Amino acid sequence: MALGRLRAQGVPVAFLLTTVSREFNRVSIHGVRRSLLHAQARSLAVPLQEVVLPRTPSNEVYEAAMASVLSARGGEISGVAFGDLFLEEIRAYRERQMRALDLAVHFPLWGEETTRLADEWIEGGHQATVVVVDTTVLDGSFAGRPYDRGFLRELPAGVDPCGERGEFHTFVHAGPGFATPLRVRTGERVLREDHFLFCDLIEEET
C-alpha cells in the first residue's frame, strides 16, 4: 500500500528493499521463500534489492548491512520509504539510521487510522495471506488464513488490524499494481522461538 501511495504521487521508486536470511533463504521475519519474493517484485515491475543477513543479526550487523547496500546505490536514490504506521520509536530509529547515510525518510502511510486503512486495503482489491503469527497475542490458527474481512472480524481486542505491533505478518500476492496475481497455497506450519508460528507459502504452477 505504501508503494501504491508513492506511485499515485508520482514518486519514482528505484527498487524494493528487503532483508533476507542467508541461512533459511527466506525473507527475514516473514519467512517467505525468496522465489516468491522475486515473483512478487517481477509482477510489480519494480527491481528488487536484497539485504542478506545471518540468522539472528545484532542491530550492529543489521545496520552495517543496510548501510553497505544503500551506500552502494546511493547515487540512484535520495531517500527511503517505509510502511510504518504509528510506532514512534521505530520511526525515530529509521530516521537516525537514514540520516547517517544522508538519505531522506518517507512514511506515506504514517498516522492513518489502522481500522480504516485495513478496510481501504481490502476494498481496493489487494489479496494477502497471513504467514506469521505471534502466538503470545493471537491464536496460531490465524496463520495461513487470507487477510480478509473475516480475519479482521475475528481478531481479539487489542490486536492491531494492520499487525503494526508485530502480532502477525502477511505476504501480498495480488491487487493493484500486480501485472499478474501470484497463485499460492499454504504448506508446512512451523513454530520458532517458542511463539512465532510460520505458515509456508508455495507458488503454484500457472
N, CA, C and O of each residue as an XYZ file, in Angstrom:
824
protein
N       0.826     -1.198      0.000
C       0.000      0.000      0.000
C       0.862      1.250      0.000
O       0.521      2.248     -0.634
N       1.975      1.193      0.709
C       2.905      2.322      0.693
C       3.447      2.541     -0.713
O       3.587      3.679     -1.161
N       3.753      1.444     -1.409
C       4.217      1.550     -2.795
C       3.151      2.193     -3.668
O       3.460      3.045     -4.501
N       1.902      1.793     -3.482
C       0.816      2.373     -4.258
C       0.668      3.859     -4.023
O       0.415      4.616     -4.960
N       0.824      4.284     -2.779
C       0.730      5.715     -2.471
C       1.848      6.492     -3.159
O       1.615      7.562     -3.720
N       3.050      5.954     -3.112
C       4.173      6.630     -3.756
C       3.945      6.749     -5.259
O       4.178      7.801     -5.854
N       3.487      5.661     -5.861
C       3.229      5.686     -7.306
C       2.139      6.692     -7.648
O       2.244      7.407     -8.645
N       1.097      6.750     -6.831
C      -0.001      7.680     -7.083
C       0.462      9.134     -6.990
O      -0.080     10.014     -7.658
N       1.463      9.368     -6.159
C       2.014     10.718     -6.002
C       3.071     11.039     -7.051
O       3.630     12.135     -7.061
N       3.343     10.076     -7.936
C       4.332     10.300     -8.974
C       5.767     10.209     -8.499
O       6.680     10.689     -9.171
N       5.973      9.587     -7.328
C       7.330      9.438     -6.793
C       8.005      8.261     -7.482
O       7.487      7.146     -7.416
N       9.140      8.468     -8.140
C       9.817      7.333     -8.793
C      10.431      6.395     -7.754
O      11.101      6.841     -6.822
N      10.198      5.109     -7.923
C      10.713      4.097     -6.999
C      11.818      3.325     -7.710
O      11.567      2.631     -8.695
N      13.036      3.449     -7.206
C      14.193      2.830     -7.861
C      14.227      1.325     -7.647
O      14.563      0.568     -8.557
N      13.873      0.891     -6.428
C      13.896     -0.543     -6.133
C      13.165     -0.817     -4.824
O      12.987      0.074     -3.992
N      12.746     -2.073     -4.661
C      12.206     -2.552     -3.400
C      13.369     -3.049     -2.548
O      14.295     -3.674     -3.064
N      13.324     -2.774     -1.254
C      14.414     -3.133     -0.346
C      13.888     -4.129      0.687
O      12.954     -3.827      1.429
N      14.489     -5.311      0.730
C      14.010     -6.364      1.622
C      15.188     -7.096      2.257
O      16.180     -7.391      1.590
N      15.070     -7.387      3.553
C      16.096     -8.186      4.216
C      15.749     -9.662      4.097
O      14.588    -10.047      4.233
N      16.761    -10.484      3.843
C      16.559    -11.925      3.716
C      17.572    -12.664      4.583
O      18.674    -12.177      4.833
N      17.177    -13.840      5.031
C      18.034    -14.671      5.866
C      18.913    -15.558      4.999
O      18.413    -16.307      4.159
N      20.216    -15.472      5.202
C      21.153    -16.314      4.449
C      20.936    -17.791      4.781
O      20.983    -18.640      3.891
N      20.702    -18.094      6.038
C      20.576    -19.496      6.465
C      19.300    -20.140      5.941
O      19.324    -21.276      5.467
N      18.178    -19.414      6.025
C      16.896    -20.013      5.648
C      16.512    -19.735      4.194
O      15.577    -20.348      3.679
N      17.215    -18.826      3.531
C      16.897    -18.467      2.148
C      15.465    -17.954      2.037
O      14.738    -18.266      1.094
N      15.091    -17.166      3.022
C      13.737    -16.621      3.105
C      13.786    -15.170      3.586
O      14.807    -14.697      4.087
N      12.654    -14.479      3.420
C      12.545    -13.109      3.902
C      12.657    -13.097      5.422
O      12.003    -13.889      6.101
N      13.478    -12.209      5.955
C      13.616    -12.093      7.405
C      12.258    -11.778      8.042
O      11.449    -11.053      7.464
N      12.022    -12.318      9.211
C      10.801    -12.123      9.999
C       9.592    -12.818      9.367
O       8.886    -13.557     10.053
N       9.341    -12.597      8.079
C       8.149    -13.145      7.433
C       8.296    -14.622      7.060
O       7.303    -15.347      7.015
N       9.518    -15.070      6.794
C       9.725    -16.463      6.433
C       9.269    -16.834      5.033
O       9.151    -18.019      4.721
N       9.012    -15.852      4.185
C       8.554    -16.125      2.815
C       9.737    -16.544      1.945
O      10.820    -15.967      2.037
N       9.522    -17.544      1.107
C      10.580    -18.012      0.224
C      11.075    -16.883     -0.691
O      10.296    -16.046     -1.146
N      12.374    -16.885     -0.944
C      12.934    -15.850     -1.822
C      12.365    -15.949     -3.230
O      12.238    -14.936     -3.918
N      12.020    -17.154     -3.666
C      11.435    -17.315     -5.004
C      10.121    -16.547     -5.113
O       9.831    -15.954     -6.152
N       9.323    -16.558     -4.038
C       8.073    -15.795     -4.037
C       8.343    -14.301     -3.980
O       7.654    -13.515     -4.630
N       9.340    -13.910     -3.207
C       9.729    -12.505     -3.141
C      10.090    -11.977     -4.528
O       9.661    -10.891     -4.917
N      10.875    -12.750     -5.266
C      11.286    -12.339     -6.605
C      10.099    -12.311     -7.566
O      10.007    -11.425     -8.416
N       9.192    -13.277     -7.433
C       7.999    -13.293     -8.279
C       7.122    -12.073     -8.005
O       6.553    -11.487     -8.926
N       7.020    -11.702     -6.740
C       6.248    -10.516     -6.362
C       6.835     -9.259     -7.005
O       6.109     -8.452     -7.585
N       8.144     -9.103     -6.898
C       8.798     -7.918     -7.463
C       8.625     -7.866     -8.979
O       8.393     -6.798     -9.544
N       8.737     -9.021     -9.636
C       8.552     -9.052    -11.095
C       7.149     -8.612    -11.474
O       6.979     -7.837    -12.414
N       6.138     -9.097    -10.754
C       4.765     -8.746    -11.085
C       4.488     -7.272    -10.816
O       3.680     -6.653    -11.509
N       5.155     -6.712     -9.815
C       5.009     -5.288     -9.513
C       5.853     -4.408    -10.427
O       5.715     -3.185    -10.424
N       6.727     -5.035    -11.210
C       7.591     -4.332    -12.163
C       8.485     -3.305    -11.471
O       8.679     -2.194    -11.963
N       9.025     -3.705    -10.321
C       9.984     -2.874     -9.596
C      11.204     -3.744     -9.293
O      11.044     -4.852     -8.780
N      12.411     -3.277     -9.594
C      13.606     -4.065     -9.268
C      13.682     -4.358     -7.765
O      13.162     -3.602     -6.944
N      14.325     -5.446     -7.434
C      14.448     -5.879     -6.041
C      15.890     -5.783     -5.591
O      16.803     -6.211     -6.297
N      16.093     -5.214     -4.404
C      17.408     -5.176     -3.777
C      17.327     -5.911     -2.443
O      16.583     -5.505     -1.550
N      18.086     -6.981     -2.312
C      18.096     -7.744     -1.070
C      19.240     -7.292     -0.156
O      20.324     -6.928     -0.613
N      18.961     -7.328      1.135
C      19.991     -7.149      2.158
C      20.106     -8.497      2.864
O      19.202     -8.892      3.600
N      21.206     -9.198      2.645
C      21.357    -10.557      3.170
C      21.928    -10.509      4.586
O      22.947     -9.866      4.839
N      21.246    -11.205      5.507
C      21.616    -11.167      6.923
C      21.816    -12.579      7.462
O      21.268    -13.536      6.916
N      22.601    -12.711      8.533
C      22.683    -14.008      9.218
C      21.375    -14.304      9.950
O      20.459    -13.482      9.956
N      21.298    -15.474     10.559
C      20.041    -15.922     11.162
C      19.512    -14.956     12.226
O      18.345    -14.567     12.184
N      20.349    -14.575     13.160
C      19.919    -13.669     14.226
C      20.906    -12.502     14.322
O      21.758    -12.484     15.210
N      20.795    -11.539     13.423
C      21.763    -10.454     13.402
C      21.569     -9.489     14.572
O      20.443     -9.225     14.994
N      22.671     -8.973     15.084
C      22.590     -7.899     16.064
C      22.187     -6.621     15.345
O      22.210     -6.565     14.115
N      21.819     -5.599     16.100
C      21.500     -4.304     15.487
C      22.689     -3.773     14.696
O      22.528     -3.175     13.632
N      23.882     -4.001     15.232
C      25.087     -3.509     14.559
C      25.277     -4.188     13.204
O      25.610     -3.535     12.215
N      25.063     -5.493     13.168
C      25.206     -6.239     11.902
C      24.124     -5.802     10.919
O      24.405     -5.586      9.741
N      22.896     -5.671     11.396
C      21.787     -5.226     10.541
C      22.071     -3.845      9.954
O      21.925     -3.632      8.750
N      22.476     -2.913     10.810
C      22.726     -1.545     10.350
C      23.883     -1.488      9.371
O      23.836     -0.734      8.400
N      24.921     -2.276      9.613
C      26.074     -2.289      8.705
C      25.681     -2.845      7.340
O      26.120     -2.336      6.309
N      24.852     -3.891      7.334
C      24.416     -4.481      6.061
C      23.544     -3.516      5.283
O      23.700     -3.374      4.070
N      22.627     -2.852      5.972
C      21.773     -1.860      5.311
C      22.613     -0.720      4.755
O      22.417     -0.283      3.621
N      23.543     -0.248      5.562
C      24.387      0.877      5.140
C      25.217      0.501      3.921
O      25.389      1.309      3.009
N      25.729     -0.720      3.905
C      26.550     -1.165      2.781
C      25.750     -1.176      1.485
O      26.219     -0.684      0.458
N      24.546     -1.734      1.531
C      23.709     -1.828      0.337
C      23.269     -0.443     -0.131
O      23.364     -0.125     -1.316
N      22.788      0.375      0.798
C      22.275      1.683      0.408
C      23.386      2.627     -0.042
O      23.186      3.440     -0.944
N      24.536      2.519      0.576
C      25.665      3.359      0.153
C      26.112      2.993     -1.259
O      26.478      3.862     -2.050
N      26.078      1.696     -1.564
C      26.489      1.248     -2.892
C      25.554      1.756     -3.979
O      25.949      1.890     -5.137
N      24.302      2.038     -3.597
C      23.321      2.505     -4.575
C      22.914      3.948     -4.319
O      21.896      4.420     -4.827
N      23.713      4.634     -3.536
C      23.383      5.989     -3.119
C      23.185      6.970     -4.256
O      22.394      7.905     -4.138
N      23.896      6.768     -5.359
C      23.750      7.684     -6.472
C      22.412      7.589     -7.169
O      22.045      8.476     -7.941
N      21.672      6.510     -6.902
C      20.383      6.290     -7.558
C      19.205      6.838     -6.767
O      18.125      7.035     -7.324
N      19.398      7.087     -5.478
C      18.266      7.440     -4.624
C      18.579      8.654     -3.749
O      19.735      8.951     -3.449
N      17.511      9.341     -3.353
C      17.648     10.469     -2.430
C      17.015     10.165     -1.081
O      17.214     10.905     -0.117
N      16.252      9.077     -1.008
C      15.595      8.743      0.245
C      15.052      7.333      0.228
O      15.102      6.644     -0.791
N      14.530      6.909      1.369
C      13.965      5.569      1.538
C      12.578      5.718      2.154
O      12.386      6.510      3.077
N      11.612      4.958      1.644
C      10.248      4.987      2.171
C       9.966      3.723      2.966
O      10.382      2.630      2.584
N       9.259      3.883      4.067
C       8.871      2.752      4.919
C       7.360      2.770      5.100
O       6.733      3.829      5.046
N       6.776      1.589      5.316
C       5.333      1.483      5.502
C       4.881      1.563      6.942
O       3.758      1.164      7.249
N       5.717      2.065      7.838
C       5.352      2.152      9.254
C       4.133      3.047      9.452
O       3.877      3.964      8.672
N       3.374      2.749     10.541
C       2.097      3.428     10.738
C       2.044      4.339     11.959
O       1.581      5.475     11.859
N       2.521      3.849     13.130
C       2.350      4.707     14.309
C       3.371      4.502     15.429
O       3.309      5.226     16.423
N       4.283      3.579     15.323
C       5.232      3.344     16.414
C       6.353      4.399     16.355
O       7.240      4.339     15.504
N       6.286      5.341     17.264
C       7.197      6.490     17.235
C       8.657      6.074     17.379
O       9.534      6.659     16.744
N       8.925      5.056     18.217
C      10.316      4.657     18.433
C      10.913      4.027     17.170
O      12.104      4.180     16.900
N      10.082      3.321     16.401
C      10.559      2.736     15.149
C      10.843      3.836     14.133
O      11.850      3.795     13.426
N       9.951      4.815     14.067
C      10.170      5.929     13.142
C      11.460      6.668     13.490
O      12.263      6.980     12.611
N      11.649      6.945     14.770
C      12.852      7.670     15.190
C      14.116      6.867     14.858
O      15.129      7.431     14.444
N      14.041      5.553     15.043
C      15.186      4.686     14.728
C      15.506      4.760     13.244
O      16.668      4.919     12.871
N      14.498      4.647     12.397
C      14.732      4.691     10.957
C      15.285      6.052     10.537
O      16.161      6.130      9.675
N      14.789      7.094     11.128
C      15.272      8.432     10.782
C      16.739      8.596     11.153
O      17.514      9.175     10.393
N      17.117      8.089     12.314
C      18.528      8.158     12.717
C      19.399      7.345     11.761
O      20.469      7.792     11.349
N      18.934      6.160     11.419
C      19.687      5.264     10.555
C      19.912      5.880      9.174
O      21.022      5.835      8.645
N      18.866      6.450      8.596
C      18.974      7.020      7.260
C      19.706      8.375      7.265
O      20.379      8.736      6.299
N      19.558      9.099      8.353
C      20.264     10.385      8.456
C      21.769     10.168      8.390
O      22.492     10.975      7.806
N      22.239      9.082      8.986
C      23.668      8.773      8.960
C      24.166      8.494      7.550
O      25.358      8.615      7.268
N      23.231      8.114      6.653
C      23.583      7.829      5.263
C      23.238      9.006      4.349
O      23.377      8.914      3.129
N      22.784     10.120      4.950
C      22.402     11.317      4.205
C      21.243     11.036      3.256
O      21.205     11.533      2.131
N      20.296     10.226      3.736
C      19.107      9.898      2.946
C      17.854     10.417      3.656
O      17.738     10.323      4.877
N      16.926     10.960      2.880
C      15.642     11.373      3.431
C      14.814     10.136      3.775
O      15.052      9.054      3.237
N      13.847     10.300      4.668
C      12.983      9.187      5.057
C      11.532      9.597      4.804
O      11.115     10.698      5.166
N      10.769      8.696      4.177
C       9.376      8.968      3.844
C       8.490      7.892      4.475
O       8.832      6.709      4.476
N       7.348      8.324      5.010
C       6.379      7.419      5.622
C       5.006      7.716      5.006
O       4.217      8.455      5.596
N       4.712      7.153      3.828
C       3.480      7.526      3.112
C       2.185      7.144      3.804
O       1.129      7.664      3.444
N       2.229      6.247      4.791
C       1.007      5.827      5.487
C       0.955      6.306      6.929
O       0.027      5.966      7.663
N       1.926      7.077      7.333
C       2.082      7.412      8.751
C       0.854      8.118      9.324
O       0.307      9.039      8.717
N       0.431      7.662     10.512
C      -0.627      8.321     11.257
C      -2.034      7.989     10.808
O      -2.993      8.498     11.388
N      -2.190      7.159      9.803
C      -3.534      6.817      9.350
C      -4.169      5.808     10.314
O      -3.488      4.927     10.839
N      -5.452      5.945     10.534
C      -6.164      5.075     11.461
C      -6.193      3.665     10.885
O      -6.629      3.467      9.751
N      -5.735      2.690     11.653
C      -5.453      1.381     11.070
C      -6.702      0.566     10.736
O      -6.664     -0.242      9.808
N      -7.795      0.749     11.454
C      -9.026      0.044     11.088
C      -9.508      0.520      9.729
O      -9.883     -0.288      8.879
N      -9.498      1.824      9.523
C      -9.910      2.375      8.235
C      -8.934      1.981      7.140
O      -9.337      1.689      6.014
N      -7.642      1.974      7.475
C      -6.627      1.626      6.487
C      -6.781      0.164      6.038
O      -6.667     -0.136      4.850
N      -7.037     -0.733      6.980
C      -7.240     -2.138      6.639
C      -8.455     -2.305      5.739
O      -8.423     -3.074      4.778
N      -9.527     -1.583      6.051
C     -10.735     -1.658      5.233
C     -10.471     -1.130      3.825
O     -10.912     -1.725      2.842
N      -9.757     -0.023      3.731
C      -9.413      0.549      2.427
C      -8.565     -0.430      1.617
O      -8.741     -0.570      0.407
N      -7.655     -1.094      2.296
C      -6.758     -2.041      1.631
C      -7.540     -3.192      1.011
O      -7.305     -3.560     -0.140
N      -8.470     -3.758      1.777
C      -9.279     -4.865      1.273
C     -10.230     -4.375      0.180
O     -10.375     -5.023     -0.857
N     -10.868     -3.244      0.412
C     -11.786     -2.679     -0.575
C     -11.080     -2.397     -1.891
O     -11.699     -2.447     -2.954
N      -9.787     -2.102     -1.826
C      -9.017     -1.798     -3.025
C      -8.663     -3.019     -3.852
O      -8.097     -2.883     -4.936
N      -8.985     -4.208     -3.364
C      -8.757     -5.414     -4.148
C      -7.447     -6.127     -3.900
O      -7.081     -7.022     -4.661
N      -6.724     -5.747     -2.841
C      -5.497     -6.459     -2.509
C      -5.822     -7.842     -1.944
O      -6.887     -8.051     -1.362
N      -4.907     -8.766     -2.121
C      -5.045    -10.100     -1.544
C      -3.736    -10.483     -0.858
O      -2.650    -10.278     -1.402
N      -3.857    -11.037      0.333
C      -2.663    -11.440      1.090
C      -3.006    -12.654      1.946
O      -4.172    -12.953      2.202
N      -1.964    -13.336      2.373
C      -2.105    -14.478      3.275
C      -1.253    -14.210      4.511
O      -0.140    -13.695      4.407
N      -1.776    -14.556      5.664
C      -1.044    -14.384      6.925
C       0.024    -15.470      7.003
O      -0.290    -16.660      6.974
N       1.289    -15.057      7.103
C       2.392    -16.021      7.068
C       3.072    -16.219      8.421
O       3.779    -17.207      8.618
N       2.866    -15.297      9.343
C       3.454    -15.428     10.688
C       2.459    -14.905     11.713
O       1.804    -13.886     11.495
N       2.354    -15.608     12.825
C       1.516    -15.170     13.940
C       2.339    -15.250     15.221
O       3.028    -16.240     15.469
N       2.259    -14.197     16.028
C       2.862    -14.222     17.363
C       1.840    -14.847     18.299
O       0.853    -14.210     18.666
N       2.079    -16.083     18.679
C       1.070    -16.835     19.437
C       0.909    -16.351     20.876
O       0.041    -16.846     21.594
N       1.722    -15.400     21.307
C       1.500    -14.827     22.642
C       0.323    -13.855     22.633
O      -0.211    -13.519     23.689
N      -0.082    -13.403     21.449
C      -1.186    -12.445     21.368
C      -2.299    -12.888     20.417
O      -3.386    -12.311     20.422
N      -2.031    -13.911     19.600
C      -3.003    -14.323     18.595
C      -2.911    -15.839     18.413
O      -1.812    -16.385     18.317
N      -4.045    -16.512     18.365
C      -4.054    -17.964     18.238
C      -3.376    -18.396     16.941
O      -3.514    -17.744     15.906
N      -2.643    -19.501     17.013
C      -1.907    -19.986     15.862
C      -2.777    -20.343     14.676
O      -2.278    -20.422     13.553
N      -4.080    -20.564     14.897
C      -4.980    -20.914     13.800
C      -5.124    -19.785     12.788
O      -5.605    -20.010     11.677
N      -4.718    -18.579     13.155
C      -4.790    -17.451     12.232
C      -3.700    -17.530     11.162
O      -3.829    -16.912     10.105
N      -2.641    -18.275     11.422
C      -1.567    -18.417     10.437
C      -2.076    -19.204      9.238
O      -2.716    -20.244      9.391
N      -1.788    -18.702      8.054
C      -2.219    -19.356      6.830
C      -3.569    -18.895      6.319
O      -4.003    -19.322      5.249
N      -4.240    -18.029      7.066
C      -5.558    -17.550      6.637
C      -5.425    -16.373      5.673
O      -4.435    -15.642      5.713
N      -6.412    -16.193      4.816
C      -6.418    -14.983      3.990
C      -6.608    -13.754      4.883
O      -7.333    -13.790      5.878
N      -5.948    -12.687      4.505
C      -6.166    -11.413      5.209
C      -7.386    -10.760      4.573
O      -7.281    -10.062      3.564
N      -8.544    -11.000      5.182
C      -9.798    -10.508      4.623
C     -10.700    -10.023      5.748
O     -10.277     -9.946      6.902
N     -11.939     -9.699      5.412
C     -12.846     -9.160      6.432
C     -13.153    -10.192      7.522
O     -13.334     -9.837      8.686
N     -13.211    -11.462      7.139
C     -13.436    -12.499      8.142
C     -12.304    -12.557      9.151
O     -12.538    -12.695     10.352
N     -11.080    -12.452      8.661
C      -9.913    -12.419      9.535
C      -9.999    -11.233     10.492
O      -9.776    -11.381     11.693
N     -10.320    -10.064      9.958
C     -10.377     -8.856     10.784
C     -11.483     -8.946     11.831
O     -11.292     -8.518     12.970
N     -12.631     -9.495     11.460
C     -13.742     -9.607     12.409
C     -13.385    -10.466     13.609
O     -13.871    -10.231     14.715
N     -12.535    -11.463     13.391
C     -12.227    -12.413     14.463
C     -11.002    -12.045     15.287
O     -10.647    -12.768     16.218
N     -10.355    -10.939     14.965
C      -9.183    -10.537     15.747
C      -9.588    -10.193     17.179
O     -10.580     -9.492     17.381
N      -8.850    -10.665     18.167
C      -9.147    -10.303     19.555
C      -8.943     -8.813     19.796
O      -8.189     -8.151     19.083
N      -9.615     -8.308     20.794
C      -9.425     -6.912     21.178
C      -7.963     -6.671     21.517
O      -7.319     -7.502     22.159
N      -7.452     -5.544     21.089
C      -6.073     -5.195     21.384
C      -5.088     -5.563     20.299
O      -3.951     -5.092     20.311
N      -5.506     -6.408     19.347
C      -4.638     -6.753     18.221
C      -4.873     -5.739     17.107
O      -6.003     -5.556     16.655
N      -3.812     -5.086     16.670
C      -3.959     -4.070     15.639
C      -4.379     -4.712     14.321
O      -3.800     -5.725     13.930
N      -5.373     -4.150     13.621
C      -5.838     -4.759     12.373
C      -4.802     -4.774     11.259
O      -4.946     -5.511     10.283
N      -3.758     -3.964     11.401
C      -2.665     -3.996     10.430
C      -1.441     -4.730     10.969
O      -0.403     -4.779     10.309
N      -1.559     -5.301     12.167
C      -0.437     -6.036     12.749
C       0.773     -5.167     13.020
O       1.908     -5.638     12.951
N       0.542     -3.908     13.326
C       1.655     -2.956     13.425
C       2.594     -3.251     14.587
O       3.768     -2.882     14.544
N       2.090     -3.910     15.620
C       2.955     -4.247     16.769
C       3.594     -5.625     16.617
O       4.140     -6.166     17.578
N       3.528     -6.187     15.427
C       4.142     -7.487     15.187
C       3.263     -8.664     15.532
O       3.750     -9.790     15.628
N       1.961     -8.427     15.724
C       1.051     -9.522     16.060
C       0.988    -10.574     14.945
O       0.850    -11.768     15.212
N       1.089    -10.113     13.699
C       1.083    -11.012     12.551
C       1.755    -10.310     11.380
O       1.909     -9.089     11.370
N       2.154    -11.113     10.387
C       2.734    -10.579      9.156
C       2.083    -11.273      7.974
O       1.605    -12.402      8.091
N       2.066    -10.598      6.839
C       1.398    -11.140      5.657
C       2.317    -11.122      4.440
O       3.359    -10.467      4.428
N       1.896    -11.859      3.424
C       2.530    -11.781      2.107
C       1.453    -11.396      1.105
O       0.433    -12.075      0.985
N       1.683    -10.301      0.385
C       0.717     -9.800     -0.596
C       0.995    -10.474     -1.939
O       2.126    -10.456     -2.425
N      -0.034    -11.064     -2.531
C       0.186    -11.787     -3.784
C      -0.729    -11.357     -4.925
O      -0.664    -11.936     -6.009
N      -1.567    -10.372     -4.712
C      -2.424     -9.877     -5.792
C      -2.970     -8.516     -5.401
O      -3.004     -8.153     -4.225
N      -3.399     -7.769     -6.419
C      -4.007     -6.471     -6.155
C      -3.510     -5.403     -7.097
O      -2.782     -5.701     -8.044
N      -3.895     -4.152     -6.854
C      -3.454     -3.044     -7.701
C      -1.928     -3.008     -7.796
O      -1.222     -3.137     -6.796
N      -1.443     -2.832     -9.017
C      -0.001     -2.779     -9.225
C       0.586     -4.089     -9.689
O       1.671     -4.100    -10.270
N      -0.099     -5.200     -9.451
C       0.386     -6.508     -9.896
C       0.001     -6.727    -11.357
O      -1.171     -6.624    -11.719
N       0.981     -7.026    -12.181
C       0.680     -7.354    -13.572
C      -0.082     -8.669    -13.652
O      -1.019     -8.812    -14.437
N       0.333     -9.626    -12.831
C      -0.302    -10.941    -12.772
C      -0.379    -11.385    -11.312
O       0.641    -11.359    -10.624
N      -1.537    -11.787    -10.819
C      -1.613    -12.298     -9.440
C      -0.736    -13.536     -9.281
O      -0.606    -14.337    -10.207
N      -0.143    -13.684     -8.115
C       0.619    -14.893     -7.811
C      -0.343    -15.919     -7.223
O      -1.147    -15.606     -6.345
N      -0.247    -17.147     -7.719
C      -1.074    -18.226     -7.199
C      -0.272    -18.965     -6.134
O       0.786    -19.524     -6.423
N      -0.776    -18.964     -4.911
C      -0.041    -19.573     -3.810
C      -0.949    -20.528     -3.038
O      -2.173    -20.398     -3.047
N      -0.321    -21.476     -2.380
C      -1.035    -22.369     -1.467
C      -0.236    -22.470     -0.177
O       0.972    -22.236     -0.165
N      -0.905    -22.815      0.891
C      -0.237    -22.938      2.181
C       0.436    -24.299      2.298
O      -0.019    -25.291      1.728
N       1.530    -24.318      3.051
C       2.275    -25.549      3.253
C       2.500    -25.827      4.724
O       1.591    -25.679      5.541
N       3.709    -26.229      5.054
C       4.064    -26.627      6.418
C       3.962    -25.453      7.392
O       4.259    -24.309      7.047
N       3.538    -25.763      8.604
C       3.479    -24.773      9.685
C       4.557    -25.134     10.709
O       4.657    -26.284     11.137
N       5.362    -24.138     11.099
C       6.495    -24.378     11.987
C       6.496    -23.329     13.098
O       6.329    -22.138     12.835
N       6.687    -23.780     14.348
C       6.803    -22.873     15.478
C       8.284    -22.601     15.748
O       9.071    -23.535     15.899
N       8.658    -21.336     15.807
C      10.045    -20.967     16.080
C      10.092    -20.001     17.264
O       9.159    -19.236     17.508
N      11.202    -20.065     17.985
C      11.434    -19.209     19.153
C      10.289    -19.325     20.147
O       9.998    -18.379     20.879
N       9.643    -20.475     20.175
C       8.599    -20.823     21.142
C       7.269    -20.098     20.946
O       6.281    -20.461     21.584
N       7.219    -19.088     20.085
C       5.927    -18.392     19.977
C       5.612    -17.815     18.598
O       4.513    -17.297     18.402
N       6.531    -17.885     17.636
C       6.215    -17.410     16.287
C       5.832    -18.600     15.413
O       6.661    -19.464     15.129
N       4.582    -18.638     14.994
C       4.105    -19.730     14.144
C       4.142    -19.267     12.680
O       3.452    -18.324     12.293
N       4.963    -19.955     11.882
C       5.123    -19.637     10.463
C       4.298    -20.606      9.622
O       4.245    -21.803      9.902
N       3.660    -20.071      8.592
C       2.970    -20.907      7.624
C       3.653    -20.698      6.269
O       3.652    -19.596      5.721
N       4.224    -21.759      5.753
C       4.942    -21.684      4.479
C       3.954    -21.423      3.346
O       2.838    -21.940      3.338
N       4.397    -20.604      2.390
C       3.620    -20.384      1.171
C       4.380    -20.953     -0.004
O       5.596    -20.790     -0.109
N       3.666    -21.615     -0.881
C       4.276    -22.261     -2.046
C       3.599    -21.727     -3.294
O       2.371    -21.698     -3.380
N       4.402    -21.302     -4.263
C       3.841    -20.795     -5.515
C       3.371    -21.959     -6.361
O       4.108    -22.923     -6.569
N       2.144    -21.871     -6.850
C       1.593    -22.914     -7.687
C       1.893    -22.646     -9.149
O       2.034    -21.497     -9.569
N       1.990    -23.715     -9.914
C       2.216    -23.579    -11.351
C       1.015    -22.928    -12.003
O      -0.126    -23.233    -11.659
N       1.269    -22.021    -12.954
C       0.165    -21.368    -13.654
C      -0.225    -22.165    -14.888
O      -1.140    -21.772    -15.612
